[in-house]
Amino acid sequence: MDRLKFLQSLALLPLAGAAMNLKHLHKATEPFEVTDKMPVLFLGHGSPMNAIQETEFSQGWRNIGKSLPRPNAIICISAHWETKGTYVTAMEKPKTIHDFGGFPQELFDVQYPAPGSPAIAMETKNTITKTEVGLDQQWGLDHGCWSVVKHLYPNADIPIIQLSLDYTKGPQYHYDLAKELSSLRKKGILIIGSGNMVHNLGVLDWQNQNNGFDWAIEANTMMKNMITNGDFNPLINYTSLGKAVQLSVPTPEHYLPLLYTLGLKEEKDSISLFNDKTIMGSISMTSVRIG
């Protein structure tokens, strides 16, 4: 939004109309006022059933939500919105997307009617210079987003947009793109990456609900150590980290949201872990808070 040109244009309007537009201008730009720097989250989201079940993970999300400053808005990078190119949702009322199958009707009945924000979508688009960002009117909030955010903010009263993952680009691209979002942290915007550090659905062990395979635990431990030590370059080049990580990240979409969170870390930001558990053999619920 070019505020100077907008304000200049008001001078051409009748006084009453200008006063009304000034009121609307303040309302539209209010979320973008400078605030204390918001933390950044990576949430291991796991099964959509965490949205409706009382689990240690849903409790962990609620606890972290209580510890955060109330944001003006949320930007979520979910594993479940992959596109050719980069897009942000730009509708006023994003729909709740039930992008899964084989679950009970109770889960399909869940709605998360948080407002969207065309203004924040435009702010995000203008903030990113690395690539052209499209304004999407079709997507909404997928389960990688709403299944976790509903525990952080159950009243669905925080404006939220999603930023897509460009599946044609490599890890370094996504890490660098995240850095361009840094200024939004100081405008009261909470940025959340939602995926899983270890995510291999092809070898799930349904009988092993509370533990992981040896290779999954090895990979998760390796990645956690690199995260807490601030050693991010090997994590960007994760395909070179050996067999355990290759098994843990057979496809990139659940891993890339982690790189967005890490890319937003600034020098003095603290790093902490929560929901740190590997389950069902090949899923890590480990989550990260930065700042």
TARA-V848741 format. One record per backbone hydrogen bond with DSSP energy under -0.5 kcal/mol. CO is the residue of the C=O (numbers start at 1). NH is the residue of the N-H. E is the energy in kcal/mol with one decimal. If there is no record, write none. Layout:
# TARA-V848741
CO_NH_E, CO_NH_E
This chain:
# TARA-V848741
1_3_-1.1, 2_6_-2.0, 3_7_-2.8, 4_8_-2.4, 5_9_-2.1, 6_10_-1.1, 7_11_-0.8, 8_11_-1.0, 9_12_-1.3, 10_13_-1.7, 14_18_-2.9, 15_19_-2.5, 16_20_-2.1, 17_21_-2.4, 18_22_-2.4, 19_23_-1.8, 20_24_-2.0, 21_25_-2.7, 22_26_-2.5, 23_27_-1.9, 24_28_-2.5, 25_29_-2.2, 26_30_-1.3, 29_32_-2.0, 30_33_-1.6, 39_191_-0.7, 40_290_-2.9, 41_193_-2.9, 42_44_-0.6, 42_288_-2.5, 43_45_-0.9, 43_195_-1.8, 47_50_-1.8, 48_51_-2.4, 49_52_-1.4, 49_53_-2.1, 53_55_-1.0, 55_59_-2.1, 56_60_-1.5, 57_61_-2.3, 58_62_-2.1, 59_63_-2.4, 60_64_-2.2, 61_65_-2.3, 62_66_-1.9, 63_67_-1.0, 64_68_-0.6, 65_68_-0.9, 72_159_-0.6, 73_190_-2.6, 74_161_-2.3, 75_192_-2.8, 76_78_-0.7, 76_163_-2.3, 77_194_-2.8, 78_81_-1.3, 81_165_-2.6, 83_85_-0.9, 83_167_-1.9, 86_134_-2.7, 87_164_-2.7, 88_136_-3.3, 92_116_-3.2, 95_97_-0.7, 95_141_-2.9, 97_99_-1.0, 98_100_-1.5, 104_107_-1.6, 104_108_-1.1, 105_109_-1.6, 107_110_-1.0, 112_114_-1.3, 115_160_-2.5, 117_121_-2.4, 118_122_-2.2, 119_123_-2.3, 120_124_-2.6, 121_125_-2.5, 122_126_-2.6, 123_127_-1.5, 124_128_-1.6, 127_129_-0.5, 132_86_-0.7, 132_134_-0.5, 134_88_-2.4, 134_136_-0.7, 136_90_-3.1, 140_142_-0.5, 141_97_-3.0, 142_145_-1.7, 142_146_-2.3, 143_147_-1.2, 145_148_-1.0, 145_149_-2.5, 146_150_-1.9, 148_151_-1.3, 148_152_-1.2, 149_153_-3.1, 153_156_-1.9, 157_159_-0.5, 159_74_-2.1, 161_76_-2.4, 162_89_-1.9, 164_166_-0.6, 165_83_-2.8, 165_167_-0.9, 166_169_-1.6, 170_174_-1.4, 171_175_-2.4, 172_176_-2.5, 173_177_-2.4, 174_178_-2.1, 175_179_-1.1, 176_180_-0.8, 177_180_-1.0, 178_181_-2.0, 179_182_-1.4, 181_184_-1.7, 181_185_-0.6, 182_185_-1.4, 183_186_-1.0, 184_187_-1.8, 184_189_-1.5, 185_38_-2.2, 185_188_-0.8, 186_35_-3.2, 188_72_-3.3, 188_73_-1.3, 188_190_-0.6, 189_191_-0.6, 190_75_-2.4, 190_192_-0.5, 191_41_-2.2, 192_77_-3.1, 193_43_-3.0, 194_79_-1.9, 195_45_-2.3, 195_46_-0.5, 197_199_-0.5, 198_284_-2.3, 200_203_-1.2, 201_204_-1.1, 204_206_-0.7, 205_208_-1.8, 208_211_-1.1, 208_280_-1.2, 208_281_-0.6, 211_281_-2.7, 213_217_-2.5, 214_218_-2.5, 215_219_-2.4, 216_220_-2.6, 217_221_-2.6, 218_222_-2.3, 219_223_-2.6, 220_224_-2.5, 221_225_-2.3, 222_226_-1.9, 223_227_-2.4, 224_228_-2.7, 225_229_-1.6, 226_231_-2.5, 227_230_-1.3, 230_232_-1.3, 232_236_-2.0, 233_237_-2.0, 235_238_-0.9, 237_240_-2.1, 238_241_-2.0, 242_246_-2.0, 243_247_-2.4, 244_248_-1.6, 245_249_-2.2, 248_199_-3.0, 252_255_-1.0, 252_256_-2.6, 253_257_-0.6, 254_196_-1.9, 255_258_-1.6, 255_259_-0.8, 256_259_-0.7, 256_260_-1.3, 257_261_-1.6, 258_262_-2.5, 259_263_-2.4, 260_264_-0.8, 261_264_-0.8, 262_265_-1.6, 266_269_-1.8, 270_291_-2.6, 272_289_-2.9, 274_287_-2.7, 275_277_-1.5, 277_285_-3.1, 279_283_-2.0, 280_205_-2.4, 280_282_-1.6, 281_213_-2.9, 282_200_-1.9, 283_279_-3.3, 283_285_-0.5, 285_44_-0.7, 287_274_-1.9, 288_42_-2.6, 289_272_-2.4, 290_40_-2.4
